[in-house]
Amino acid sequence: MNRTRRAAWPEPPPRHRWIRWTLAVFLLASAGCGRGLGEESGDALARDAAAVEAKQLNTELGHRNRPRDAASIAAAEIVQEVEEPASGGGGTVRREALAWSGRTAGDERATVDVRFVVTVPEQPPVSVGGASNSAGEAARCYRYEFELYRYTTYHEIDCPSGAAPPPPTAAPVPKVPEDGRERLTAVLRTATPDTLAGAVRAAFPQDWITVDTTVHEGALVAAVGVPAERDCLLLVRTPAGKIESPGYDRIWLEPGETGCRTGLYVSPPR
């Protein structure tokens, strides 16, 4: 599936939807920018608009702070459901994922090749001698590169011939199970200091889930999470037998901080 959206003007553009503003500027600016009278090329306007759209996508993709494979990035952040253009003379932009490889993990790099296809409608002059443009279309292609804890970069590449391949599918994002709180609460209600660690691991056997337990001043403490996703469940059984969920600053889950560990309760950062 590809992404197509209307580029109607002159209303101001919503966030992340600059194609409307871009086309409006290109279509209306010539009369006041020394370009003279006459009809502009719609193909040239479409090429310029595609370049602006590519730059905007790079901004949207931004800083990468989660491990992801290229297919997941393309599926979740680049390729989207097709939006039917509204009736009328608005232009459109469609972006297609052409190729993807690698992942953002450790020192690895992911790449996604994207084709932008822009159409521009014919714009007749609004007054005698006013600016106008022919209908046009252009396709431009760009390679986006991703590394963990770095900003996305991109550069233009030659567009391949032929249709885009079927879109990729995003891999499930690892996380603590939806019933994680219920599982951990049940374990804490019956655990002893000697059985705590084994019981919690048995309740959360997935290899992508970390488990950290301790006994602190008579309280049983357990932290269960997916560190790469900053997903953490922290529960405590007090000496009186009450199950509590201590609060903490989520910045402590970031790389280089305490992470999803019992230290969030036992020895929180100061």
Residue pairs with C-beta under 8 A, 6 or more apart in sequence:
1 79
1 80
1 81
1 82
1 167
2 79
2 82
2 94
2 95
2 96
2 164
2 167
3 78
3 79
3 80
3 81
3 82
3 83
3 93
3 94
3 95
4 82
4 83
4 84
4 85
4 92
4 93
4 94
5 17
5 19
5 83
5 85
5 92
5 93
6 20
6 83
6 85
6 86
6 90
6 91
6 92
7 19
7 20
7 22
7 23
7 49
7 90
7 91
7 92
7 93
7 118
8 20
8 86
8 88
8 90
8 91
9 20
9 21
9 23
9 24
9 27
9 90
10 24
10 28
11 20
12 21
13 19
13 20
13 21
13 22
16 56
16 60
18 52
18 53
18 56
19 49
19 52
19 53
19 91
19 93
19 118
20 90
22 48
22 49
22 52
22 53
23 45
23 49
23 91
23 120
26 40
26 45
26 48
26 49
26 120
26 133
27 40
27 45
27 120
27 123
27 131
27 133
28 131
29 35
29 131
30 36
30 40
30 131
31 37
31 130
31 131
35 131
37 129
37 130
37 131
38 132
39 132
39 133
39 134
40 131
40 132
40 133
40 134
41 133
41 134
41 136
42 120
42 121
42 122
42 133
42 134
42 135
42 136
42 137
43 120
43 134
43 136
43 137
43 138
44 136
44 138
45 120
45 133
45 136
46 91
46 118
46 119
46 120
46 136
46 137
46 138
47 118
47 138
47 140
49 91
49 93
49 118
49 120
49 138
50 93
50 116
50 117
50 118
50 138
50 139
50 140
51 140
53 93
53 95
53 116
53 118
54 114
54 116
54 140
54 142
54 154
54 156
55 154
57 78
57 95
57 114
57 142
57 144
57 154
58 144
58 152
58 153
58 154
60 77
61 73
61 77
61 78
61 144
61 146
61 152
62 151
62 152
63 149
63 150
63 151
63 152
64 104
64 146
64 147
64 148
64 149
64 150
64 151
64 152
65 148
65 149
66 104
66 228
66 229
67 103
67 104
67 105
67 148
67 228
68 103
68 104
68 110
68 146
69 102
69 103
69 104
69 110
69 171
70 100
70 101
70 102
70 103
70 110
70 111
70 112
70 146
70 168
71 100
71 168
71 169
71 170
71 171
72 168
72 170
72 171
73 100
73 104
73 110
73 112
73 146
74 97
74 100
74 112
74 167
74 168
75 97
75 167
75 168
75 169
75 170
76 170
78 95
78 97
78 112
78 114
78 144
79 95
79 96
79 97
79 167
79 168
82 94
85 92
89 121
89 122
90 121
91 118
91 119
91 120
91 121
92 118
92 119
93 116
93 117
93 118
93 119
94 116
94 117
94 118
95 114
95 115
95 116
95 117
96 114
96 115
96 117
96 164
97 112
97 113
97 114
97 164
97 165
97 167
97 168
98 113
98 114
98 115
98 141
98 160
98 164
98 165
99 111
99 112
99 113
99 165
100 110
100 111
100 112
100 113
100 168
101 110
101 111
102 108
102 109
102 110
102 111
102 146
103 110
104 110
104 146
104 147
104 148
105 148
106 148
107 147
108 147
108 148
109 145
109 146
109 147
110 145
110 146
110 147
111 143
111 144
111 145
111 146
112 143
112 144
112 146
113 141
113 142
113 143
113 144
113 157
114 141
114 142
114 143
114 144
115 139
115 140
115 141
115 159
115 164
116 139
116 140
116 141
116 142
117 137
117 138
117 139
118 137
118 138
118 139
119 135
119 136
119 137
120 133
120 135
120 136
120 137
121 135
122 132
122 133
122 134
122 135
123 131
123 132
123 133
124 132
125 131
125 132
139 159
140 156
140 159
141 156
141 157
141 158
141 159
141 160
142 154
142 155
142 156
142 157
143 154
143 155
143 156
143 157
144 152
144 153
144 154
145 152
145 153
145 154
146 152
149 255
173 229
174 206
174 208
174 209
174 226
174 228
174 229
175 226
175 229
175 231
176 204
176 209
176 224
176 225
176 226
176 231
176 232
176 233
177 183
177 204
180 204
180 224
180 233
181 233
181 235
181 245
183 203
183 204
184 200
184 203
184 204
184 222
184 224
184 233
184 235
185 235
185 243
186 203
187 196
187 199
187 200
187 203
187 222
188 196
188 220
188 222
188 235
188 236
188 237
188 243
189 237
189 241
189 243
190 199
191 199
191 200
191 220
191 237
193 215
193 220
196 213
196 215
196 220
196 222
197 211
197 213
200 211
200 213
200 222
200 224
201 211
204 211
204 224
208 226
209 224
209 225
209 226
210 223
210 224
210 225
210 226
210 227
210 260
211 222
211 223
211 224
212 222
212 223
212 224
212 260
212 261
212 262
213 220
213 221
213 222
213 223
213 262
214 221
214 262
214 266
215 221
216 262
216 265
216 266
217 239
218 238
218 239
219 236
219 237
219 238
219 239
220 236
220 237
221 234
221 235
221 236
221 262
221 265
221 266
222 234
222 235
222 236
222 262
223 232
223 233
223 234
223 260
223 261
223 262
223 264
223 265
224 232
224 233
224 260
225 231
225 232
225 233
225 253
225 259
225 260
226 232
226 260
227 253
227 259
227 260
230 250
230 253
230 254
231 260
232 253
232 260
232 264
233 260
234 245
234 246
234 248
234 260
234 262
234 264
234 265
235 243
235 244
235 245
236 243
236 244
236 245
236 246
236 265
237 243
237 244
238 244
246 264
246 265
248 264
248 265
248 268
249 269
251 257
252 258
252 259
252 264
252 268
252 269
253 259
253 260
257 269
258 264
258 268
258 269
